[in-house]
Amino acid sequence: MWIWKRAGVWWLLWIVVFHVGCWRLPEFRTSLASVQFGVDTLLLDTSFAGLTTMTYAVKVYNVGREPVLIPAICLERGMGSPFRLRAGGQSGVCLQEIPIHARDSVYIWVNATVNRTGDTSLLLAVDRLLLLDVDREVQDAVVLVAPARNARFLKDVRICNAVWTAELPYVLLGVVLVDTGCTLKILPGVEVYGYWRGVLVVAGRIVVQGTEEAPVRFSGARLDPFYGVMPGQWQGIVLVPPGRDHWFRHVEVREGVVGLWADSTSVTIVQSRMENHLGWCMGLRATTAHLENVLLARCGERVLGVIGGRVRAYHVTVAGYENEYLRRTKPALLLTNYLDLPGGRAYYPLDFRMVNSIVWGGLSEEVGLDLVGVVDSVYWFSSCIVRTGLLGEGHPRVLVSDPLFVDPGGGDFHLDASSPAIDYGEPVGVPVDLDGTVRDGRPDVGCYEWR
């Protein structure tokens, strides 16, 4: 039997060797008559000058019946171009001898780094991607366009008594520390963008003075639509002791790991929103906080976490909904009076009061109460809509009913015309809503007044 098996193996090897010997490698032609680019213009999304854009693809087609060896695909401006190419293991400003089979295609990958200037207007880098034959004659071309914005770039720096103005955006590439005893003032219309390591740490004081017409915006530094509402693009804003008396008005904070973390400090936040963060939209530990007309929405872990401290929340919407990047399993609102630290458990007295507010989301229970009796803890809700079964008695006019947001999945937390939140509030001296709409004598609960 083994003789037949051995003979079968030799027979199989003979067949393989015979057929391989008969194979012929394809003959690649250098004529480009059947080769063309798939587009005539490639517009890259806007980036920041000095930083490399996303990588984009240009497709090259061979519509003929013979394989072709493309002699070269190059940038017209050569080494002076802000664009760079990559394909088939090659990279640079000129790619040589690119094979493309019959009725097939290849990708040429393109990105750009636009040089910084002192100009405050939009920069525009332009070049051409050339399909070259053996005589270096142009057979086809793609116009490349890369818009870019100048900015002020900050990386691992300490700042003191600074004023940020709106002429150019600020880009955080690392840790930016407002030092102890110092103040950072941010004026209306300022835009602040953060890359992955970017974080604003305030050990002094921060005063953010946005307006309804010109809010101050913090967000991820990727301007491409692909990144849209993607969380975790930068680290967020961190307030640490000994700094105190922080002030945020008309501020938008988006796409961070956290929106705002305040530790053992005091802060006032009015007419502001924090959305699409990987962890907590807002975390407060042992902090005195006043929140008024604030939207906290669509965060991956907690929407609002309070670990001790004294918190007053008026017309706040805590919206525990998801976007395409976030799947949350914990209640939107956390109230606790302790934290387990490496050195042991720390306790913090809690005094939390929420009025004319909404806590709602996709979970059946959107309030997490985790309190121990070691320290005093008080929590109180009045004229609120809260998705919970934990509150019991002692909380006047708490309604457990869907507030009927216009489009919570799409991020629109205005009230529908049939919302039970309409006229459910009590007067608390907040004359307008988050949009600037005047509230009437029977205010709606949440950050938006129905109109």
C-alpha positions in Angstrom: 0.0 0.0 0.0 2.8 2.4 0.9 4.3 1.9 -2.6 1.1 3.1 -4.2 0.9 6.1 -1.9 4.5 7.0 -2.7 3.9 6.6 -6.4 0.8 8.9 -6.0 2.9 11.6 -4.4 5.5 11.5 -7.2 2.8 11.6 -9.8 1.2 14.8 -8.1 4.6 16.5 -7.9 5.2 15.7 -11.6 1.9 17.3 -12.5 2.6 20.5 -10.5 6.1 20.9 -12.0 4.8 20.3 -15.5 2.1 22.9 -15.2 4.3 25.4 -13.5 6.8 25.0 -16.2 4.1 25.8 -18.7 3.0 28.9 -17.0 4.0 32.2 -18.5 4.4 35.4 -16.5 2.2 38.2 -17.9 4.0 40.6 -20.1 3.4 44.1 -18.8 3.2 46.8 -21.4 4.2 50.4 -20.8 1.6 52.0 -23.1 -0.9 54.0 -21.0 -3.7 54.2 -23.6 -6.0 52.1 -21.4 -5.0 53.7 -18.1 -6.8 56.6 -16.4 -7.5 58.1 -13.0 -10.9 57.6 -11.5 -11.4 61.3 -10.7 -10.2 64.6 -12.0 -10.1 66.4 -8.7 -9.5 65.3 -5.1 -10.6 67.7 -2.4 -9.2 66.9 1.0 -11.1 67.9 4.1 -10.0 71.0 6.0 -7.2 70.4 8.5 -4.8 72.5 10.6 -1.7 73.9 9.0 1.4 72.0 10.2 -0.5 68.8 10.9 -0.9 65.9 8.5 -4.4 65.3 7.0 -6.2 62.0 6.8 -5.1 59.8 4.0 -7.3 59.7 0.9 -7.4 57.3 -2.1 -7.1 58.0 -5.8 -8.0 55.0 -7.9 -6.2 54.2 -11.2 -7.9 52.0 -13.7 -6.7 49.8 -16.5 -9.7 49.3 -18.8 -7.7 47.3 -21.4 -7.1 43.6 -21.9 -3.4 43.7 -21.3 -1.5 44.3 -18.1 0.4 47.6 -17.9 3.5 48.7 -16.0 2.9 52.4 -15.2 6.3 54.1 -15.6 5.6 56.8 -12.9 2.9 58.6 -11.0 4.3 61.9 -9.6 3.4 65.2 -8.0 3.9 68.1 -10.3 5.6 70.3 -7.6 8.0 67.5 -6.6 9.7 67.9 -3.2 8.1 71.4 -2.9 4.7 69.9 -2.7 2.8 69.7 0.6 1.3 66.4 -0.6 2.8 62.9 -0.3 2.0 59.6 -2.1 2.1 56.0 -1.1 1.4 52.8 -3.0 2.9 49.3 -3.4 5.5 49.7 -0.7 6.7 53.0 -2.1 6.2 56.5 -0.7 7.2 60.0 -1.5 6.5 62.5 -4.3 7.0 60.1 -7.2 6.1 56.4 -7.5 7.9 54.3 -10.1 6.9 51.2 -12.1 3.5 50.4 -10.7 2.0 47.2 -12.2 -1.7 47.0 -12.9 -3.4 43.9 -14.3 -5.9 43.8 -17.2 -9.2 45.2 -16.3 -8.0 45.9 -12.8 -7.2 48.9 -10.6 -4.8 50.2 -8.0 -5.0 52.7 -5.2 -2.7 55.7 -4.8 -2.9 57.0 -1.2 -2.5 60.8 -0.7 -2.2 63.0 2.3 -0.9 66.6 2.9 0.8 68.7 5.4 0.2 72.4 4.7 2.9 74.8 6.0 1.9 77.3 8.7 1.9 81.0 8.1 0.8 84.1 10.0 -2.3 84.4 7.9 -5.7 84.2 9.7 -7.6 83.2 6.5 -8.1 79.8 5.1 -5.0 78.4 3.4 -5.3 76.4 0.2 -2.6 74.0 -1.1 -2.9 72.9 -4.7 -0.9 70.4 -6.8 -1.4 67.9 -9.6 -1.0 64.2 -9.5 0.4 63.2 -12.9 0.3 59.9 -14.8 3.5 59.8 -16.8 4.6 57.6 -19.7 8.2 56.4 -20.4 9.0 59.7 -22.0 7.7 61.5 -18.9 4.8 62.9 -20.9 1.6 63.6 -19.0 -1.2 61.1 -19.9 -3.7 62.0 -17.2 -3.8 64.2 -14.1 -5.8 64.8 -10.9 -6.0 68.2 -9.3 -5.2 67.9 -5.5 -6.7 70.6 -3.2 -6.0 70.7 0.6 -7.7 73.5 2.6 -6.0 74.3 6.0 -6.4 76.7 8.9 -3.7 78.4 10.8 -3.8 78.0 14.5 -1.9 78.6 17.8 -0.4 75.2 18.8 0.2 74.4 22.5 2.0 71.4 23.8 3.2 70.7 27.3 3.2 74.3 28.4 2.4 76.3 31.5 0.4 79.5 31.0 -0.3 82.4 33.4 -2.7 85.3 33.2 -3.4 84.7 29.6 -6.2 85.9 27.4 -7.3 83.8 24.4 -8.9 85.7 21.6 -10.8 84.5 18.5 -8.4 85.6 15.7 -7.0 82.0 15.4 -8.1 78.7 16.9 -6.1 77.0 19.7 -4.9 73.4 19.2 -3.9 71.4 22.3 -1.2 68.8 21.4 -0.3 68.0 24.9 -0.8 69.1 28.5 -1.7 72.8 28.8 -1.6 73.9 32.5 -3.0 77.0 33.9 -0.6 77.4 36.8 -1.5 78.0 40.5 -2.4 81.6 41.2 -2.9 82.3 37.5 -6.0 83.0 35.4 -6.9 82.0 31.9 -9.6 84.2 30.3 -11.3 82.9 27.1 -13.2 85.5 25.1 -16.3 85.0 22.9 -15.9 83.0 19.7 -12.7 81.2 20.6 -12.4 77.7 19.2 -10.2 75.2 21.0 -9.3 71.8 19.4 -7.6 68.9 21.1 -5.5 66.0 19.7 -5.3 62.7 21.6 -2.9 63.9 24.2 -4.4 67.3 24.4 -5.8 68.3 27.9 -6.5 71.6 29.6 -5.6 71.4 33.3 -6.5 74.3 35.5 -4.8 74.6 38.8 -5.4 78.4 38.9 -8.7 79.9 37.6 -10.5 79.8 34.2 -13.1 82.2 33.1 -14.8 81.4 29.8 -16.9 84.2 28.5 -18.8 83.0 25.5 -22.0 84.7 24.3 -25.2 83.4 22.6 -24.0 84.7 19.3 -20.3 83.7 19.7 -20.0 80.6 22.0 -16.7 79.2 23.0 -16.2 75.7 21.6 -13.9 72.9 22.7 -13.8 69.8 20.4 -11.6 67.2 18.8 -9.0 68.5 16.3 -10.1 66.3 13.4 -12.2 68.5 11.1 -13.0 65.7 8.7 -16.7 64.8 8.6 -15.7 61.1 9.2 -14.8 62.1 12.8 -18.1 64.0 13.3 -19.3 62.9 16.8 -16.6 60.4 17.4 -15.7 60.5 21.2 -12.3 60.3 22.7 -10.4 62.5 20.3 -8.8 64.5 23.2 -8.7 64.3 26.9 -10.9 67.1 28.1 -10.9 69.9 30.8 -9.7 69.1 34.3 -10.1 71.5 37.2 -7.8 70.7 40.2 -7.0 72.3 43.5 -6.0 74.8 44.7 -7.9 76.6 41.9 -11.4 77.9 42.6 -14.2 80.1 41.3 -14.2 78.9 37.8 -16.8 80.3 35.4 -18.2 78.9 32.1 -20.8 80.7 30.1 -22.0 79.7 26.6 -19.5 76.9 26.3 -19.7 73.8 24.1 -17.4 70.8 25.0 -17.5 67.8 22.7 -15.7 64.6 21.6 -13.3 64.2 24.6 -12.5 61.3 26.9 -14.3 63.4 29.5 -16.1 66.8 29.1 -15.2 68.4 32.4 -13.7 66.9 35.6 -13.7 69.1 38.6 -11.9 68.0 41.8 -12.2 69.8 45.1 -13.0 73.2 43.6 -15.9 75.5 42.9 -17.4 76.2 39.4 -20.4 77.9 37.8 -21.6 76.6 34.5 -24.5 78.3 32.7 -25.9 78.2 29.1 -23.5 75.4 28.2 -23.5 71.9 26.7 -21.2 68.9 26.9 -21.8 66.0 24.5 -20.3 62.9 22.9 -17.6 62.0 25.4 -16.1 58.6 25.8 -16.4 58.5 29.6 -18.2 61.1 31.7 -19.8 64.2 30.3 -19.2 65.9 33.6 -17.7 64.6 36.8 -17.7 66.5 40.1 -15.8 65.4 43.2 -16.0 67.3 46.5 -16.9 70.3 44.4 -19.3 73.2 44.9 -21.1 73.6 41.5 -23.9 75.8 40.2 -25.4 74.4 36.9 -28.0 76.4 35.0 -29.4 75.8 31.5 -26.9 73.0 30.9 -27.3 70.1 28.4 -25.3 66.9 29.2 -25.9 64.2 26.6 -24.6 61.1 24.9 -21.6 60.0 26.9 -20.2 56.4 27.1 -20.1 55.8 30.9 -21.8 58.5 33.0 -23.6 61.6 31.8 -23.3 63.4 35.2 -21.3 61.9 38.1 -21.4 63.6 41.5 -19.0 62.3 44.2 -19.8 64.4 47.3 -19.8 68.1 47.2 -22.5 70.8 47.0 -24.4 70.9 43.7 -27.3 73.0 42.6 -28.8 72.2 39.2 -31.5 74.3 37.6 -33.0 73.5 34.2 -30.4 70.8 33.4 -31.0 68.1 30.9 -29.2 64.8 31.5 -29.8 62.8 28.4 -28.5 59.2 28.5 -28.7 58.3 24.9 -26.2 56.7 22.5 -24.6 57.6 19.2 -23.0 55.2 16.7 -19.8 55.0 18.8 -21.2 54.7 22.3 -22.9 51.9 24.2 -23.7 52.9 27.8 -24.6 50.3 30.5 -24.5 52.5 33.6 -27.2 55.0 34.8 -26.8 58.5 33.4 -26.7 60.2 36.8 -24.5 58.9 39.6 -24.8 60.2 43.2 -22.3 58.8 45.7 -20.4 60.0 48.7 -17.2 57.9 48.6 -14.5 56.9 46.2 -12.1 54.0 46.5 -8.5 55.2 46.0 -5.2 53.3 46.0 -4.6 54.4 49.7 -8.1 53.4 50.8 -11.7 54.6 50.7 -12.3 58.4 50.8 -15.6 59.9 52.0 -17.2 63.1 50.9 -20.4 64.7 52.3 -23.0 65.2 49.6 -25.6 68.0 49.2 -27.3 67.6 45.8 -30.4 69.5 44.7 -31.9 69.4 41.2 -34.9 71.6 40.2 -36.8 71.9 36.9 -34.6 69.3 35.3 -34.7 66.1 33.2 -32.8 62.8 33.8 -33.8 60.4 31.0 -32.2 57.8 28.7 -32.4 54.4 27.2 -31.9 52.4 30.4 -34.8 51.4 32.6 -33.0 53.0 35.6 -31.1 56.2 35.0 -30.2 57.1 38.5 -27.4 55.4 40.4 -27.5 55.9 44.2 -24.4 54.6 46.0 -24.3 56.1 49.4 -22.9 55.0 52.7 -23.8 56.3 56.2 -20.3 57.4 57.2 -20.9 61.0 56.1 -24.0 63.2 55.7 -25.7 62.9 52.4 -28.7 64.8 51.1 -30.2 64.6 47.6 -33.4 66.3 46.5 -35.4 66.6 43.3 -38.2 69.1 42.7 -40.4 69.6 39.6 -38.2 67.1 37.6 -38.8 64.3 35.1 -36.5 61.4 36.2 -36.4 57.8 34.9 -36.0 56.1 38.2 -37.7 53.9 40.8 -35.3 54.8 43.6 -36.4 58.2 44.9 -39.4 57.3 47.0 -41.1 60.0 49.1 -39.7 63.5 49.9 -39.2 64.7 46.3 -42.0 67.0 45.3 -43.5 66.7 41.8 -41.1 64.2 40.3 -42.6 62.7 37.2 -41.5 59.4 35.7 -42.7 59.9 32.1 -40.9 60.0 28.7 -40.1 63.8 28.2 -40.6 63.2 24.4 -37.5 64.9 23.0 -37.7 65.8 19.3 -34.9 63.5 18.2 -32.8 62.0 21.0 -31.1 59.5 18.7 -30.0 62.4 16.4 -29.0 64.6 19.3 -31.9 67.0 19.4 -33.2 67.4 23.0 -35.7 70.1 22.4 -39.2 69.3 23.6 -41.9 67.9 21.4 -45.2 69.7 21.4 -46.8 66.9 23.4 -44.0 66.7 26.0 -45.1 66.4 29.7 -42.2 68.7 30.5 -44.1 71.7 29.1 -45.3 74.0 31.9 -44.2 71.4 34.6 -41.6 73.6 36.2 -41.6 76.1 39.0 -40.2 79.7 38.9 -36.5 79.7 40.0 -35.3 82.9 38.5 -33.9 81.6 35.2 -35.5 83.9 32.6 -34.3 82.3 29.4 -33.4 78.8 28.2 -30.3 77.4 26.6 -31.3 78.9 23.2 -32.0 82.3 24.7 -35.8 81.8 24.5 -37.7 83.6 27.2 -39.3 81.4 29.7 -42.9 82.2 30.8 -44.4 82.1 34.3 -44.8 78.4 34.1 -41.4 77.3 32.8 -40.8 74.0 31.1 -38.4 71.6 32.8 -35.0 70.8 31.2 -32.7 73.2 29.4 -35.1 74.0 26.6 -38.4 75.9 26.6 -40.9 74.6 24.1 -41.8 77.1 21.4 
